[in-house]
Amino acid sequence: MSVDGLEIRASREADLAAITSIYRHHVLHGVASFEDIPPEAEELAQRRRKILTAELPYFVAERSRRVLGYSYASRYRTRSAYRFTLEDSIYVDAAEVGRGIGRALLSALIQRYSELGYRQMVAVIGGSDQLPSIRLHEALSFTRTGLLPAVGFKFGNWVDIVLMQRALGPGATTRRRVRFVK
C-alpha cells in the first residue's frame, strides 16, 4: 500500500533500530505505553517475533527509505474465547505525528486482520486526554466502550485507559470459524 510516497509494508528485522527509537520516545515522553523504561532492541525483536510466529502481520510505514511508524495487533487476551479479538498498537515518529501515518497504519491493520477472519479489534488508549489517538480510532469506526480511571501511574500522575472497539469483517453476525491463533 502506497499513498503520497508513504508505503505500508511488512516489517523487517532491519527496521528494528527505527522501531526501537520510535518506541523509546513514546515510553519516555508519553502515556501511549505504560512502560517506564524503554526496552532494548533485543526485547522489541523478541516481541516482534512473537507476533510473526503467531502468523500475525507487523507493519511499518516508510517514506524515502525511512521508517516513520509501525503497527501490529496482538491477541487481546490469551484465553481461547478471545481468539477472534485483537488489540491494536500504533506508534509514529514524534516528528511525523498528524500527517496521516497513524491512519494509514491502522487502516492496513483493519484490512489485513479482516481478511484473516478476525472479528473484533480493541484499542486500549493510555490517557483519556489523548484526543489524537481517540479521534484516529473514531475516524476508522471504533466506538468508545469504556473508561478505566486511574489504572496507570506515570510521570507523577494517574492515567486513565480509554477502551474502544470495532467489528472486523462481519463482526459478530456469523459463527464462521477462523484458524486458532497460537
Backbone as a printed PyTorch tensor [residue, N CA C, xyz], in Angstrom:
tensor([[[  0.8450,  -1.1700,   0.0000],
         [  0.0000,   0.0000,   0.0000],
         [  0.8930,   1.2370,   0.0000]],

        [[  0.6410,   2.1860,  -0.9110],
         [  1.4520,   3.3860,  -1.0040],
         [  0.5590,   4.5920,  -1.2790]],

        [[  0.6990,   5.6370,  -0.4580],
         [ -0.0590,   6.8750,  -0.6250],
         [  0.9040,   8.0440,  -0.4380]],

        [[  0.9530,   8.9500,  -1.4070],
         [  1.8280,  10.1210,  -1.3200],
         [  3.2450,   9.7590,  -0.8990]],

        [[  3.7850,   8.7030,  -1.4870],
         [  5.1420,   8.2930,  -1.1690],
         [  5.2670,   7.5110,   0.1230]],

        [[  4.1880,   7.3790,   0.8640],
         [  4.2010,   6.6070,   2.1060],
         [  3.8520,   5.1710,   1.7580]],

        [[  4.7080,   4.2630,   2.1240],
         [  4.4590,   2.8470,   1.8670],
         [  4.2200,   2.1240,   3.1830]],

        [[  3.1510,   1.3470,   3.2250],
         [  2.8840,   0.4740,   4.3650],
         [  3.2940,  -0.9180,   3.9170]],

        [[  4.2240,  -1.5120,   4.6300],
         [  4.7480,  -2.8190,   4.2410],
         [  5.0140,  -3.6590,   5.4800]],

        [[  5.2570,  -4.9410,   5.2330],
         [  5.6270,  -5.8380,   6.3230],
         [  6.9660,  -5.3860,   6.9070]],

        [[  7.0600,  -5.4390,   8.2140],
         [  8.3140,  -5.0540,   8.8590],
         [  9.3910,  -6.0840,   8.5560]],

        [[ 10.6190,  -5.6230,   8.6780],
         [ 11.7950,  -6.4850,   8.5050],
         [ 12.6750,  -6.3410,   9.7390]],

        [[ 13.5480,  -7.2900,   9.9170],
         [ 14.4670,  -7.2050,  11.0500],
         [ 15.3110,  -5.9290,  10.9750]],

        [[ 15.6300,  -5.4930,   9.7600],
         [ 16.4270,  -4.2750,   9.5760],
         [ 15.7010,  -3.0200,  10.0710]],

        [[ 14.4080,  -3.1060,  10.3070],
         [ 13.6270,  -1.9670,  10.7880],
         [ 13.7120,  -1.7870,  12.3040]],

        [[ 14.3190,  -2.7310,  12.9890],
         [ 14.2780,  -2.7250,  14.4530],
         [ 14.9350,  -1.5060,  15.0880]],

        [[ 15.9790,  -0.9670,  14.5010],
         [ 16.6050,   0.2340,  15.0770],
         [ 15.6090,   1.3900,  15.0640]],

        [[ 14.9080,   1.5760,  13.9540],
         [ 13.9230,   2.6530,  13.8610],
         [ 12.7490,   2.3890,  14.7920]],

        [[ 12.2750,   1.1540,  14.8420],
         [ 11.1720,   0.7920,  15.7390],
         [ 11.5580,   1.0740,  17.1850]],

        [[ 12.7710,   0.6980,  17.5610],
         [ 13.2530,   0.9210,  18.9260],
         [ 13.3100,   2.4130,  19.2460]],

        [[ 13.7920,   3.2030,  18.3110],
         [ 13.8860,   4.6470,  18.5130],
         [ 12.4990,   5.2880,  18.6690]],

        [[ 11.5830,   4.9050,  17.8060],
         [ 10.2150,   5.4460,  17.8690],
         [  9.5680,   5.0780,  19.1970]],

        [[  9.6770,   3.8110,  19.5740],
         [  9.0410,   3.3660,  20.8170],
         [  9.6990,   4.0190,  22.0310]],

        [[ 11.0160,   4.1500,  21.9990],
         [ 11.7520,   4.7810,  23.0970],
         [ 11.1810,   6.1740,  23.3850]],

        [[ 10.9630,   6.9350,  22.3390],
         [ 10.4150,   8.2850,  22.5210],
         [  9.0500,   8.2270,  23.2180]],

        [[  8.1850,   7.3200,  22.7730],
         [  6.8470,   7.2240,  23.3610],
         [  6.8920,   6.7780,  24.8200]],

        [[  7.8130,   5.8890,  25.1440],
         [  7.9450,   5.4470,  26.5400],
         [  8.4120,   6.6140,  27.4170]],

        [[  9.3840,   7.3710,  26.9270],
         [  9.9800,   8.4390,  27.7270],
         [  9.1500,   9.7130,  27.8010]],

        [[  8.2670,   9.9290,  26.7980],
         [  7.5830,  11.2180,  26.7230],
         [  6.0610,  11.1420,  26.6540]],

        [[  5.4880,   9.9560,  26.6470],
         [  4.0400,   9.8700,  26.5070],
         [  3.4390,   8.7660,  27.3500]],

        [[  2.1230,   8.6480,  27.2400],
         [  1.4100,   7.6330,  28.0090],
         [  0.7640,   6.5750,  27.1100]],

        [[  1.1330,   6.5550,  25.8400],
         [  0.6320,   5.5020,  24.9490],
         [  1.1210,   4.1380,  25.4290]],

        [[  2.3040,   4.1320,  26.0120],
         [  2.8480,   2.9220,  26.6170],
         [  2.9220,   3.1410,  28.1200]],

        [[  2.5920,   2.1220,  28.8730],
         [  2.6930,   2.2190,  30.3230],
         [  4.0500,   1.7180,  30.8190]],

        [[  4.9730,   1.4780,  29.9140],
         [  6.3270,   1.1410,  30.3350],
         [  7.0160,   2.4180,  30.7910]],

        [[  7.8970,   2.3020,  31.7750],
         [  8.6570,   3.4490,  32.2710],
         [ 10.0770,   3.4650,  31.7160]],

        [[ 10.6060,   2.2940,  31.4410],
         [ 11.9720,   2.1650,  30.9400],
         [ 11.9010,   1.5900,  29.5310]],

        [[ 12.4530,   2.2960,  28.5490],
         [ 12.3920,   1.8020,  27.1690],
         [ 13.1330,   0.4690,  27.0310]],

        [[ 12.4960,  -0.5070,  26.4180],
         [ 13.1800,  -1.7860,  26.2150],
         [ 14.2660,  -1.6550,  25.1420]],

        [[ 15.2490,  -2.5150,  25.2430],
         [ 16.3300,  -2.5580,  24.2490],
         [ 15.8160,  -3.1860,  22.9560]],

        [[ 16.5750,  -3.0320,  21.9070],
         [ 16.2180,  -3.5650,  20.5910],
         [ 15.9900,  -5.0790,  20.6460]],

        [[ 16.7910,  -5.7870,  21.4350],
         [ 16.6340,  -7.2530,  21.5520],
         [ 15.2400,  -7.6220,  22.0640]],

        [[ 14.7590,  -6.8880,  23.0470],
         [ 13.4350,  -7.1570,  23.6070],
         [ 12.3470,  -6.8670,  22.5730]],

        [[ 12.4730,  -5.7540,  21.8580],
         [ 11.4800,  -5.4410,  20.8180],
         [ 11.5400,  -6.4460,  19.6850]],

        [[ 12.7270,  -6.9590,  19.3810],
         [ 12.8560,  -8.0010,  18.3500],
         [ 12.1270,  -9.2570,  18.7970]],

        [[ 12.2550,  -9.6050,  20.0630],
         [ 11.5650, -10.7830,  20.6020],
         [ 10.0500, -10.5910,  20.5500]],

        [[  9.5630,  -9.4160,  20.8930],
         [  8.1280,  -9.1360,  20.8410],
         [  7.6230,  -9.2270,  19.3980]],

        [[  8.4020,  -8.6890,  18.4630],
         [  8.0260,  -8.7480,  17.0450],
         [  7.9720, -10.2010,  16.5750]],

        [[  8.9660, -10.9880,  16.9500],
         [  8.9820, -12.4060,  16.5580],
         [  7.7520, -13.1330,  17.0840]],

        [[  7.3250, -12.8080,  18.2810],
         [  6.1370, -13.4450,  18.8730],
         [  4.9050, -13.1590,  18.0120]],

        [[  4.7620, -11.9210,  17.5470],
         [  3.6400, -11.5560,  16.6730],
         [  3.7370, -12.3410,  15.3660]],

        [[  4.9190, -12.3460,  14.7680],
         [  5.0970, -13.0270,  13.4770],
         [  4.9530, -14.5420,  13.6070]],

        [[  5.4000, -15.1080,  14.7120],
         [  5.2600, -16.5520,  14.9420],
         [  3.7950, -16.9530,  15.0180]],

        [[  2.9710, -16.0540,  15.5090],
         [  1.5270, -16.3040,  15.5790],
         [  0.8540, -16.0480,  14.2210]],

        [[  1.6830, -15.8110,  13.2020],
         [  1.2100, -15.5650,  11.8320],
         [  0.3300, -14.3250,  11.7580]],

        [[  0.7240, -13.3010,  12.5100],
         [  0.0260, -12.0300,  12.5160],
         [  0.9180, -10.9740,  11.8610]],

        [[  0.3300, -10.0330,  11.1350],
         [  1.1220,  -9.0020,  10.4710],
         [  1.7070,  -7.9730,  11.4400]],

        [[  2.8390,  -7.4540,  11.0600],
         [  3.5300,  -6.3940,  11.7910],
         [  4.0200,  -5.4300,  10.7120]],

        [[  3.4250,  -4.2440,  10.6500],
         [  3.6760,  -3.3110,   9.5510],
         [  4.5790,  -2.1530,   9.9600]],

        [[  5.2340,  -1.5760,   8.9580],
         [  5.9090,  -0.2940,   9.1270],
         [  5.3970,   0.6500,   8.0500]],

        [[  5.4680,   1.9410,   8.3560],
         [  5.1970,   2.9980,   7.3760],
         [  6.5580,   3.5710,   7.0040]],

        [[  6.8070,   3.6440,   5.7090],
         [  8.1120,   4.0770,   5.2390],
         [  7.9470,   5.1180,   4.1320]],

        [[  8.7820,   6.1210,   4.1630],
         [  8.8450,   7.1070,   3.0850],
         [ 10.3210,   7.3940,   2.8370]],

        [[ 10.7060,   7.3500,   1.5860],
         [ 12.1090,   7.6260,   1.2140],
         [ 13.0730,   6.7670,   2.0310]],

        [[ 12.7190,   5.4910,   2.1890],
         [ 13.5370,   4.5050,   2.9050],
         [ 13.7110,   4.7980,   4.3900]],

        [[ 12.8390,   5.6270,   4.9390],
         [ 12.8860,   5.9500,   6.3650],
         [ 11.6150,   5.4460,   7.0330]],

        [[ 11.7670,   4.6490,   8.0760],
         [ 10.6270,   4.1370,   8.8360],
         [ 10.0880,   5.2710,   9.6940]],

        [[  8.7920,   5.5700,   9.5050],
         [  8.1490,   6.6850,  10.1950],
         [  7.1560,   6.2350,  11.2570]],

        [[  6.8630,   4.9460,  11.2770],
         [  5.9280,   4.4210,  12.2640],
         [  5.7780,   2.9270,  12.0800]],

        [[  5.1070,   2.3010,  13.0380],
         [  4.8740,   0.8660,  12.9340],
         [  3.5730,   0.5080,  13.6350]],

        [[  3.0430,  -0.6420,  13.2760],
         [  1.7980,  -1.1110,  13.8860],
         [  1.7260,  -2.6230,  13.8430]],

        [[  0.9880,  -3.1510,  14.7840],
         [  0.6970,  -4.5820,  14.8280],
         [ -0.5330,  -4.7460,  15.7000]],

        [[ -1.0710,  -5.9170,  15.6880],
         [ -2.1290,  -6.2520,  16.6300],
         [ -1.7770,  -7.5940,  17.2390]],

        [[ -2.1020,  -7.7320,  18.4760],
         [ -1.8560,  -8.9900,  19.1790],
         [ -3.1720,  -9.4660,  19.7730]],

        [[ -3.1620, -10.7000,  20.2300],
         [ -4.3770, -11.2030,  20.8680],
         [ -4.7450, -10.3070,  22.0380]],

        [[ -6.0140, -10.0050,  22.1270],
         [ -6.5000,  -9.1310,  23.2020],
         [ -6.2500,  -9.7600,  24.5710]],

        [[ -6.5420, -11.0240,  24.6950],
         [ -6.2880, -11.8000,  25.9090],
         [ -5.8820, -13.2040,  25.4780]],

        [[ -5.2920, -13.9740,  26.3740],
         [ -4.7600, -15.2820,  25.9860],
         [ -5.7650, -16.4290,  26.0620]],

        [[ -6.8240, -16.2910,  26.7940],
         [ -7.7860, -17.3970,  26.8920],
         [ -8.4680, -17.6100,  25.5490]],

        [[ -8.8000, -18.8560,  25.2600],
         [ -9.2540, -19.2320,  23.9190],
         [-10.5140, -18.5020,  23.4500]],

        [[-11.3950, -18.1480,  24.3360],
         [-12.6210, -17.4680,  23.9170],
         [-12.3440, -16.1060,  23.2810]],

        [[-11.1690, -15.5330,  23.5400],
         [-10.7920, -14.2450,  22.9610],
         [-10.0830, -14.3900,  21.6120]],

        [[ -9.9810, -15.5800,  21.0750],
         [ -9.1260, -15.8320,  19.9170],
         [ -9.5030, -15.0740,  18.6510]],

        [[-10.6830, -14.4830,  18.5740],
         [-11.0950, -13.7290,  17.3880],
         [-10.9690, -12.2200,  17.6090]],

        [[-10.4280, -11.8330,  18.7670],
         [-10.3380, -10.4240,  19.1370],
         [ -8.8730, -10.0270,  19.2850]],

        [[ -8.5390,  -8.8730,  18.7080],
         [ -7.1710,  -8.3720,  18.7100],
         [ -7.1120,  -6.9910,  19.3510]],

        [[ -5.9280,  -6.6290,  19.8220],
         [ -5.6670,  -5.2810,  20.3320],
         [ -4.6300,  -4.6230,  19.4410]],

        [[ -4.9570,  -3.4400,  18.9360],
         [ -4.0150,  -2.7680,  18.0390],
         [ -2.9770,  -1.9650,  18.8030]],

        [[ -1.8180,  -1.8050,  18.1760],
         [ -0.7360,  -0.9650,  18.6830],
         [ -0.1760,  -0.1860,  17.5090]],

        [[ -0.0800,   1.1380,  17.6640],
         [  0.3990,   2.0180,  16.6020],
         [  1.3210,   3.0550,  17.2300]],

        [[  2.4990,   3.1750,  16.6650],
         [  3.4510,   4.1760,  17.1390],
         [  4.0260,   4.9040,  15.9330]],

        [[  4.0370,   6.2340,  16.0080],
         [  4.5050,   7.0740,  14.9100],
         [  5.6520,   7.9410,  15.4130]],

        [[  6.6580,   8.1170,  14.5790],
         [  7.7790,   9.0010,  14.8790],
         [  7.2260,  10.3590,  15.3340]],

        [[  7.7400,  10.8900,  16.4320],
         [  7.2160,  12.1290,  17.0110],
         [  7.2200,  13.2880,  16.0110]],

        [[  8.1920,  13.3310,  15.1120],
         [  8.2710,  14.4160,  14.1260],
         [  7.2570,  14.2560,  13.0020]],

        [[  6.5850,  13.1240,  12.9540],
         [  5.6570,  12.8270,  11.8520],
         [  4.2010,  12.7300,  12.2950]],

        [[  3.9330,  12.9610,  13.5640],
         [  2.5670,  12.8670,  14.0890],
         [  1.6780,  13.9030,  13.3990]],

        [[  0.4490,  13.5000,  13.0810],
         [ -0.5090,  14.4110,  12.4730],
         [ -0.4400,  14.4820,  10.9630]],

        [[  0.3010,  13.5810,  10.3510],
         [  0.4770,  13.5850,   8.8930],
         [ -0.1790,  12.3970,   8.2030]],

        [[ -1.0710,  11.7030,   8.9080],
         [ -1.8130,  10.6020,   8.3030],
         [ -1.1450,   9.2480,   8.3830]],

        [[  0.0000,   9.1730,   9.0310],
         [  0.7320,   7.8990,   9.1120],
         [ -0.0030,   6.9130,  10.0140]],

        [[ -0.4760,   7.3750,  11.1630],
         [ -1.2310,   6.5010,  12.0640],
         [ -2.4730,   5.9610,  11.3870]],

        [[ -3.1660,   6.8180,  10.6480],
         [ -4.3690,   6.3880,   9.9300],
         [ -4.0410,   5.3250,   8.8860]],

        [[ -2.9570,   5.5220,   8.1470],
         [ -2.5590,   4.5400,   7.1350],
         [ -2.1940,   3.2070,   7.7870]],

        [[ -1.4820,   3.2580,   8.8990],
         [ -1.1010,   2.0260,   9.5990],
         [ -2.3130,   1.3030,  10.1670]],

        [[ -3.2110,   2.0410,  10.8230],
         [ -4.3990,   1.4130,  11.4020],
         [ -5.3110,   0.8720,  10.3040]],

        [[ -5.4550,   1.5950,   9.2160],
         [ -6.2690,   1.1070,   8.0850],
         [ -5.7250,  -0.2010,   7.5370]],

        [[ -4.4050,  -0.2930,   7.4220],
         [ -3.7820,  -1.5270,   6.9350],
         [ -4.0430,  -2.6840,   7.8920]],

        [[ -3.9590,  -2.4240,   9.1930],
         [ -4.2540,  -3.4670,  10.1830],
         [ -5.6920,  -3.9480,  10.0510]],

        [[ -6.6180,  -3.0170,   9.9840],
         [ -8.0370,  -3.3700,   9.8970],
         [ -8.2940,  -4.2170,   8.6610]],

        [[ -7.7670,  -3.7970,   7.5380],
         [ -7.9780,  -4.5390,   6.2900],
         [ -7.3910,  -5.9410,   6.3720]],

        [[ -6.1330,  -6.0430,   6.8110],
         [ -5.4680,  -7.3520,   6.8170],
         [ -6.0970,  -8.3090,   7.8290]],

        [[ -6.4030,  -7.8280,   9.0020],
         [ -6.9820,  -8.7130,  10.0070],
         [ -8.4090,  -9.1090,   9.6440]],

        [[ -9.1280,  -8.2450,   8.9540],
         [-10.4570,  -8.6160,   8.4430],
         [-10.3160,  -9.7460,   7.4380]],

        [[ -9.3260,  -9.6400,   6.5580],
         [ -9.0780, -10.6880,   5.5580],
         [ -8.7180, -12.0130,   6.2170]],

        [[ -8.0410, -11.9430,   7.3570],
         [ -7.6400, -13.1620,   8.0690],
         [ -8.7870, -13.7940,   8.8580]],

        [[ -9.9180, -13.1080,   8.9460],
         [-11.0760, -13.6940,   9.6000],
         [-11.2890, -13.3060,  11.0470]],

        [[-10.5160, -12.3530,  11.5510],
         [-10.7520, -11.8980,  12.9220],
         [-12.0270, -11.0720,  12.9640]],

        [[-12.6500, -10.9540,  14.1520],
         [-13.9770, -10.3590,  14.2450],
         [-14.0560,  -9.0590,  15.0250]],

        [[-13.1120,  -8.8140,  15.9130],
         [-13.1580,  -7.5900,  16.7230],
         [-11.7400,  -7.0610,  16.9070]],

        [[-11.6280,  -5.7240,  16.9300],
         [-10.3620,  -5.0880,  17.2620],
         [-10.6320,  -4.1100,  18.3990]],

        [[ -9.7740,  -4.1690,  19.4040],
         [ -9.8920,  -3.3350,  20.5860],
         [ -8.7020,  -2.3870,  20.6290]],

        [[ -8.9710,  -1.1510,  20.9970],
         [ -7.9150,  -0.1730,  21.2490],
         [ -7.8990,   0.1170,  22.7380]],

        [[ -6.7340,   0.0200,  23.3300],
         [ -6.5480,   0.3270,  24.7460],
         [ -5.6630,   1.5670,  24.7740]],

        [[ -6.2870,   2.7220,  24.8980],
         [ -5.5970,   4.0000,  24.7280],
         [ -5.2230,   4.5790,  26.0770]],

        [[ -3.9270,   4.7460,  26.2890],
         [ -3.4270,   5.3360,  27.5210],
         [ -3.6870,   6.8290,  27.5330]],

        [[ -4.5130,   7.2670,  28.4740],
         [ -4.7880,   8.6820,  28.6580],
         [ -6.0830,   9.1310,  28.0150]],

        [[ -7.0640,   9.4690,  28.8340],
         [ -8.3470,   9.9340,  28.2950],
         [ -8.2060,  11.3040,  27.6330]],

        [[ -7.0620,  11.9470,  27.8220],
         [ -6.7950,  13.2340,  27.1760],
         [ -6.0350,  13.0810,  25.8560]],

        [[ -5.8180,  11.8680,  25.4270],
         [ -5.0710,  11.6110,  24.1850],
         [ -6.0080,  11.6980,  22.9800]],

        [[ -6.5000,  12.9040,  22.7380],
         [ -7.5120,  13.1230,  21.7070],
         [ -7.0650,  12.7240,  20.3030]],

        [[ -5.8150,  12.9360,  19.8890],
         [ -5.4470,  12.4920,  18.5430],
         [ -5.6370,  10.9810,  18.3410]],

        [[ -5.2620,  10.1820,  19.3160],
         [ -5.4310,   8.7360,  19.2040],
         [ -6.9060,   8.3510,  19.2390]],

        [[ -7.6460,   8.9800,  20.1190],
         [ -9.0840,   8.7040,  20.2200],
         [ -9.7780,   9.0750,  18.9120]],

        [[ -9.4740,  10.2580,  18.3790],
         [-10.0960,  10.7020,  17.1150],
         [ -9.6940,   9.8190,  15.9450]],

        [[ -8.4380,   9.3670,  15.9160],
         [ -7.9990,   8.4480,  14.8590],
         [ -8.8630,   7.1960,  14.8740]],

        [[ -9.0340,   6.6160,  16.0310],
         [ -9.8360,   5.3970,  16.1300],
         [-11.3010,   5.6670,  15.7790]],

        [[-11.8400,   6.7790,  16.2340],
         [-13.2160,   7.1240,  15.8790],
         [-13.3670,   7.2700,  14.3660]],

        [[-12.3930,   7.8770,  13.7130],
         [-12.4510,   8.0890,  12.2630],
         [-12.4720,   6.7670,  11.5010]],

        [[-11.9770,   5.7050,  12.1320],
         [-11.9530,   4.3910,  11.4900],
         [-12.9650,   3.4410,  12.1330]],

        [[-14.0780,   4.0240,  12.5950],
         [-15.2660,   3.2920,  13.0590],
         [-15.1200,   2.5710,  14.3910]],

        [[-14.1770,   2.9750,  15.2030],
         [-14.1250,   2.4610,  16.5710],
         [-15.1060,   3.2870,  17.4100]],

        [[-15.7260,   2.6430,  18.3850],
         [-16.5790,   3.3590,  19.3300],
         [-16.0260,   3.1730,  20.7380]],

        [[-16.2590,   4.1550,  21.5650],
         [-15.8370,   4.0470,  22.9560],
         [-16.6960,   3.0110,  23.6510]],

        [[-16.0310,   2.1090,  24.3250],
         [-16.7580,   1.0770,  25.0510],
         [-16.5150,   1.1350,  26.5490]],

        [[-15.5320,   1.9470,  26.9560],
         [-15.3030,   2.0250,  28.3930],
         [-14.1820,   2.9660,  28.7730]],

        [[-14.1310,   3.2330,  30.0480],
         [-13.0760,   4.0500,  30.6370],
         [-12.6430,   3.3700,  31.9220]],

        [[-11.3590,   3.1730,  32.0780],
         [-10.7910,   2.6500,  33.3160],
         [-10.0220,   3.8040,  33.9580]],

        [[-10.6280,   4.4780,  34.9130],
         [ -9.9850,   5.6470,  35.5110],
         [ -8.7770,   5.2740,  36.3690]],

        [[ -7.7160,   6.0480,  36.2120],
         [ -6.5530,   5.9950,  37.1010],
         [ -5.9710,   4.6000,  37.2960]],

        [[ -5.8550,   3.8130,  36.2300],
         [ -5.2960,   2.4680,  36.3600],
         [ -3.7890,   2.4300,  36.1510]],

        [[ -3.2190,   3.5040,  35.6260],
         [ -1.7790,   3.5890,  35.4440],
         [ -1.2300,   4.7860,  36.1940]],

        [[  0.0640,   4.7280,  36.4880],
         [  0.7200,   5.8430,  37.1520],
         [  2.0210,   6.1070,  36.4250]],

        [[  2.1210,   7.2850,  35.7930],
         [  3.3100,   7.6110,  35.0040],
         [  3.5400,   9.1090,  35.0670]],

        [[  4.7880,   9.5020,  35.1170],
         [  5.1740,  10.9210,  35.1840],
         [  4.5230,  11.6360,  36.3700]],

        [[  4.3270,  10.9070,  37.4650],
         [  3.7700,  11.5070,  38.6660],
         [  2.2700,  11.7190,  38.6360]],

        [[  1.5970,  11.1380,  37.6440],
         [  0.1520,  11.3180,  37.5160],
         [ -0.5530,   9.9810,  37.3030]],

        [[ -1.8110,   9.9490,  37.7220],
         [ -2.6490,   8.7970,  37.4260],
         [ -3.1420,   8.9170,  35.9920]],

        [[ -3.1450,   7.8020,  35.2880],
         [ -3.5020,   7.8020,  33.8670],
         [ -4.6780,   6.8540,  33.6410]],

        [[ -5.6760,   7.3620,  32.9300],
         [ -6.8480,   6.5610,  32.5620],
         [ -6.5350,   5.7010,  31.3420]],

        [[ -7.3900,   4.7290,  31.1150],
         [ -7.3910,   3.9380,  29.8840],
         [ -8.7450,   4.1350,  29.2280]],

        [[ -8.7340,   4.4750,  27.9480],
         [ -9.9490,   4.5430,  27.1530],
         [-10.0120,   3.2670,  26.3290]],

        [[-11.1100,   2.5520,  26.4290],
         [-11.3210,   1.3410,  25.6440],
         [-12.2100,   1.6770,  24.4530]],

        [[-11.7700,   1.2480,  23.2740],
         [-12.5430,   1.4540,  22.0540],
         [-12.5650,   0.1320,  21.2970]],

        [[-13.5780,  -0.0460,  20.4590],
         [-13.7390,  -1.3260,  19.7650],
         [-14.4200,  -1.1100,  18.4230]],

        [[-14.0880,  -1.9830,  17.4670],
         [-14.8020,  -2.0110,  16.1870],
         [-14.8480,  -3.4420,  15.6780]],

        [[-15.8850,  -3.7150,  14.9180],
         [-16.0130,  -5.0310,  14.2960],
         [-15.0560,  -5.1170,  13.1240]],

        [[-14.5870,  -6.3220,  12.8620],
         [-13.7990,  -6.6260,  11.6700],
         [-14.6320,  -7.5600,  10.8080]],

        [[-14.6010,  -7.3460,   9.5020],
         [-15.3920,  -8.1970,   8.6150],
         [-16.8360,  -8.2090,   9.0720]],

        [[-17.4430,  -9.3950,   9.1620],
         [-18.8500,  -9.4710,   9.5730],
         [-19.0590,  -9.3340,  11.0780]],

        [[-17.9910,  -9.1030,  11.8180],
         [-18.1300,  -8.9340,  13.2630],
         [-18.7730, -10.1420,  13.9110]],

        [[-19.7770,  -9.8960,  14.7240],
         [-20.4360, -10.9670,  15.4630],
         [-21.6840, -11.4840,  14.7550]],

        [[-21.8240, -11.1840,  13.4660],
         [-23.0600, -11.5600,  12.7720],
         [-23.0770, -12.9930,  12.2690]],

        [[-21.9470, -13.6840,  12.3040],
         [-21.9240, -15.0860,  11.8690],
         [-21.1280, -15.9140,  12.8570]],

        [[-21.2100, -17.2100,  12.6850],
         [-20.4640, -18.1190,  13.5550],
         [-19.3100, -18.7630,  12.8120]],

        [[-18.9410, -18.2050,  11.6690],
         [-17.8550, -18.7650,  10.8590],
         [-16.6000, -18.9580,  11.7080]],

        [[-15.9710, -20.0880,  11.5500],
         [-14.7720, -20.3950,  12.3210],
         [-13.5450, -19.8700,  11.5880]],

        [[-12.5920, -19.3830,  12.3620],
         [-11.3110, -18.9690,  11.7980],
         [-10.2250, -19.7930,  12.4610]],

        [[ -9.0400, -19.7280,  11.9020],
         [ -7.9430, -20.5160,  12.4760],
         [ -7.6520, -20.0480,  13.8880]],

        [[ -7.1840, -20.9440,  14.7030],
         [ -6.8460, -20.6280,  16.0870],
         [ -5.4910, -19.9550,  16.1050]],

        [[ -5.3750, -18.8130,  16.7730],
         [ -4.1330, -18.0910,  16.9060],
         [ -3.3550, -18.6740,  18.0700]],

        [[ -2.1000, -18.9440,  17.8400],
         [ -1.2340, -19.5300,  18.8780],
         [ -1.0530, -18.5960,  20.0380]]])
